[in-house]
């Protein structure tokens, strides 16, 4: 496997597995604050929201899980490379790029409201069970993906197409 392909796969896996709590309805609101004090308050609130939701901890755990998964799946890739990759993944840089993203979709008042929710008993409970929900949902999605792939391969075989080059899932 080429290193570029591996890096792309790792990046895609990381982005798809890191769970950042979001809400069902998303709307784009131009929410750039009008002065520096508002800018700093909004940035501070977004960082607080990411802290409350445990973004860095979740990201760290997911990257370790991802590394271990790649070690098992691609034993030819040196463990030293995978460890170096994790060492080079700077979570602060990701946070810095998440700030404008959150700012794009939420006003400062909405961010404060989300923080207020997570500080309630229900919000705190949600934060404790959401990683489990995500893990179980990921497993459900994986099973459905494998089943869909198996059905697609079977359909191709029934239509007389050769499945050479296809890999059946484990």
Buried (B, 14 or more C-beta within 10 A) or exposed (E): EEEEEBEEBBEEBBEEBBBBBEEEEEEEEEBEBEEEEEBEBBBEBBBBBBEBBBBBEBBBBBBEEBBEEBBEEEEEBEEEEBEEBBEEBEBEEBBEEBBEEBBEBBBBEBBBEBBEBBEEEEBEEBBEEBBEEBEEEEEEEEEEEEEEBEEEBEEEEEEEEEEEEEEEEE
